[in-house]
Amino acid sequence: MPDEIIESESGPADVLDLEVPALMDAMRVDRAIAMLTERSRSSAVAMIAAGAVAVDGVVVTKASFPLLEGARLEVALPSLEVESVEPDPSVEVDLVHVDDDLVVVSKRFDQVVHPGAGNKEGTLVAGLLAMFPEIAELPNVGAGEPARPGIVHRLDKGTSGLLVVARTPDAYYSLTDQMAAHTARRLYVGIIEGHVEEEQGIVDAPISRSASSPTKMAVRPDGRDARTRYRVLERLDGPARTIIGLELDTGRTHQIRVHMSAIGSPVVNDPKYGQRNEKRLDHDRLALHAGRLTIEHPRTGEPLTARAPWPADLAALGGAEAAAGWIQGD
């Protein structure tokens, strides 16, 4: 599967980003990583050698590096091999469209799409397997991976909105091809800090892994091509914010979040790319919602458009009518 499908608005599946607790004060970093992730010390050493570990924004090069209480530890973890995911009927799945070939769901902001480090149970995939058990067979015929059966793109935990999920091998191959070719239209609504002056524009800036933090992405000249189109929907005051419509031309890791931060207007409530201590909401959700998705139906070839209404918690921040209009479209 192409990287950009795996990575689309998702970031690494497995990341560790935390403040070092008192019980790990003066502990070797390799030992701490092994304890926190339930992986071997040799795996932790390999992560350090790969430049995947940073403390307070500085990449760690020695496994013996001593941690200090209160320091920020960031680790980009290699994905764990998961043989299967158990169905979990207790996971709530909000269905938007269902047919014999695919389903479209509206992911809640606090849901994780598939298992990863620290998120092995209660994932959206587990709920989907309980409702559509046939998707478990897709990896057996080479259509995807056991940890994410039917999944062709992802959303961050913290981001709400639309995901399309394949139910058959043919649908899986068709949808992954559409994602790779950027023919699937993915429209988002975001609330960003400050007022954007231009009414519309394109952020065309390459993205790659940040040199200072292995769990973050950044605009870098050596990065992969990335383009985000935007349109101002409404400007709000007190505090200054912009309701913005967004469309992805490419699907890089954290693309919208990185591009909005790069133009000086990070997504509201984004602790990674915005102001860590400045929260606009009472819970850990990004002010970002995947509201409209258009694909070519794998069987009929006809366009299929799905919509997910602007969530009430974001509407409370303002701009509800403008956001609804962008989601509804033509």
N, C-alpha and C positions, 0 to 999 in steps of 0.2 A: 504494500500500500504506500503511496507517495507520502513523504514526510508532511507536506502541507495539509493533507487531510487529517493525519494523526494530530497535528499540532493546532489545527484551526481554533483560534480563540481559547486555547486551553492551557498552554504551557506544559511543562513536564508533568507526566502523570503522577510522579512521585517526587515530592519536594519536602524538605524540612526547613522551617524558618521559625526560630524561637529564641527566647531569652534564656540564657544558661541559668538553671535553678541553683539554689544554694548547695544542694547535695552533690553537684558536679563541680563545685569550685576546686580549682587546682587539678582536676582530672585530665588525663591525656585525651586529646581530641579523638583519637581512633577508638579508644575505649568508650567514650561518651556516645559516639555515633553508633557503635555496635549495640550499646544498651538501649538507645532511643529507637532504633530501627529493627531490633531483633535480627540483625544480620551478623555475619562473622567479622572478627577483627581483620582478617585478610581482605574482606570486601571493603571494609572501611579504609584500610591502607590504600587499596586500589583507587578508591574515590579521591583520596587526597592526592595521589600521584597524577590523577587525571585533571587536577585543577578544579574539582567539583565542590570544594569546601572553602568557605570563607568565614572569618570571624571579624565582626565590626567592619565589614566592607573590604577586608584584605584577604586575598587568597592564601590559604595555609599550605605550606610545602612539606612540613614535618609531622609525622604521626605522633610524635612525642609532645607536640605543642600543648602547653597547659592552658586550660580554659579558666576564665574568671567569672564569678557570679555576676550576672547582669549583662554580660557580653551578648551580642547577637550572633547566633550560629546559623549559617545557611548552608544547606547541602542539596545538590541536585542528584537525586538517587536514580541509579539505573532501574528500569522497570523489572519488577519481579515476574518470574514465569508463573502464571496461574493456569492450572490445568482445567479448571472449570469454575463456574459461579453457580451457587445454589439459588434456586428460585425462592423469592420471599414475597408472599402475598400481602404482607403487612405494609410493604412500600407502596405509597400512593402514586399512581401514574395518571397524569391529566392528559387524556386522549383528545386530539384535535381532529384527526382523520384516520380512518382504518379501512383498508381493503385487503385483498388477498396477497398483494405484493409488498406492501409497506404500511407502516404506521407513522404518523406525525404526532409527537407529544410536545407539551409545553412543560419544560423543566422548571421546577421551583428553584428559587435562588439558593436554597440551602441543601439542594441535592447534589451529590457527586455522581457523575455519569457511570463510571465503572471502577472496579477495585484498584487500589493503590496503597502505598504505605500510609498507615493510619486510617485508611478508609476501605476496609475489607468487607464490611457488611453494610446492609441497608442502602446499597447503591441503586440508581435508576435501572441499571441492567438487571439486577435481581428482581425488581418489580416487573420488568418487561418479560422476563423468563417465566414468571408465574402466570402471566396473561397470554403469552404467545410462546409456548414451549418449543415450537418448531425452530425458533432461531438458534437454539442450542446446537442444532445439526450443521449450521452453516460453516463453522471452522473445520468440520470433518471433511468437507469437500473443497477446502482451500479458500473459502470466502470469509476472510477475516481471522481474528484470533480468539482463543477461548475466553480470555478475560473481557472481551467486548464484542460478543456476538451480535451481528446486525448493525453495529455502530459504524457510521461512515464519516462523522464529524462530531465535535464536542463543544461544550461550553464550560467556562470556568465555574467552579463553585463560587457563588456570589452573583453570577449572571443568570438571569431568568430568560425563558423563551423557547423558541422552536428548535426541535431536532427531528430529523427524518431517520427512520430505522428500517432496514431491509428485512423482509420476511423470507425471501427466496434467494438462491444464488444469483439468478439473472438480475434481480433487482439490486443486489449488492454490487455487482460489477457495473451496472449502469449508473448507479448513484455515485460510486467512487470515481468513475470516469468523468461524470459531470462536475464533481468537486475539483478534480485535478485540472479540468479544462476551464474552470471558472465560469461555466455556463449556468450553474445554479445561482440564483439571486438570493442574497442574504441581506436583509435590511434590518437595521437596529435603530433604536432610539436611546439616546444617552442624555444625562444631565451632566454638564461639565462646569468646572469652576471658571468664573469670569465671563466677560462678554467677547465673543468672536466678532471681529469687525466685518469681515467679508460675509456676504449672504450665502455664498457657496464656494466650494473649492475642492482641491485634491491634495492630500498629503502624500507625497511620493518620496519615501525615504527608506533605504534598506535597513533591515532588522537582523540582528544576530545576538548571541549570548553576551550579556554584559561582562566587561572585563573585571568589574569590581564585585559582582555578586552572581554566583552560579545559578541562583533561582530566578534571576531577572533577565529580561531582554532589554535591548537598547538600540537606538539608531546609530549605526556604524557604517562607515564607507565600505567595509568588507562584508557587509551583511547580504542577506537574500532580498531580492526585489520585493517591495511591499507598497501597495497603494490603497488608500482609504478615501473614498469620496464623502463629502459632507454637505449638508444644507442646514442653515440656521432656521429653526422652526419658531422659536420665540426667545426673547431675552427677558430675564427676570431680574428684579432688584431686591436687595435686602435679605441675604447677601447677593452679590452679582453672580448670576448663573446663566447658562445658555441651554435651552432644550434643542438638541441637535439630532438630525436624521443622518444616518451613516449607512454606507454600502461598501462591502468589501470587494475589491477587484482581485485581491489575493487573500490567502488565509494563513498568515504567519502567527506564531505563538504570541499571544497577548497583543495582537496588532493594533486594535482600536485603542487600548489602554496606553500603549507605548506612543502611538502617533498623537493622541490628544495631549499627553504629557509633554511631548516634544514641541508642540506649538504653544505651550504655556498654560494649557487649560485641561488639567487631568480630570478624569471621571470622578464625580463626587463620590466620596466614601471609599476611595481606592487607597488602601494603606501601603501598597507596594510602589505605586507610581505617583501618588499624590502626597498629601501631608499626613504622615502616619498618625499624628495626634488630633487631627481635625476631622470630626465625624459629623455628618449631617443626618444620620439615621441611628436609631437605637439598636440596630442589629447589624451583623456583618454581611451586608450585601452591597454589591456594586450598583450604582445608578445606571445600569446598562441592561437593555432588554432586547432580545432577538424577536422582533414583532411580526416580520413577514418573510416568508420563504417561498420561492417559486422554483419548481423543478420540472423536467420533462418526465412524464410518467413512464416508468420502464416498460410497461406492457403496451400502452396505447399510443405513446409518443405525444400525447396532448399535454399542454401545460397544466400543472397543478399548483395552485397557490393556497397556502395556509396562513392564517393570522392568529396571533395571540394578543389579546387586549393589554393595554398599558396597565401594569399592576397598581392596585390602590395605594400601596405604601409609597410608590414613586409619584403617583398623581398628587399625593398630599404635599409634595414639594413644589407643585405648580406645573403649569403647561399641559394639563391633561387634554384639553381640546386639540392643541397643536400636535401632541404626540399621537392621539387617536387618528387624526387626519393623515399623518404620515404612514401609519400602519395600514389604514384602509386603502390609501393610494387611489389609483384610477378606478 
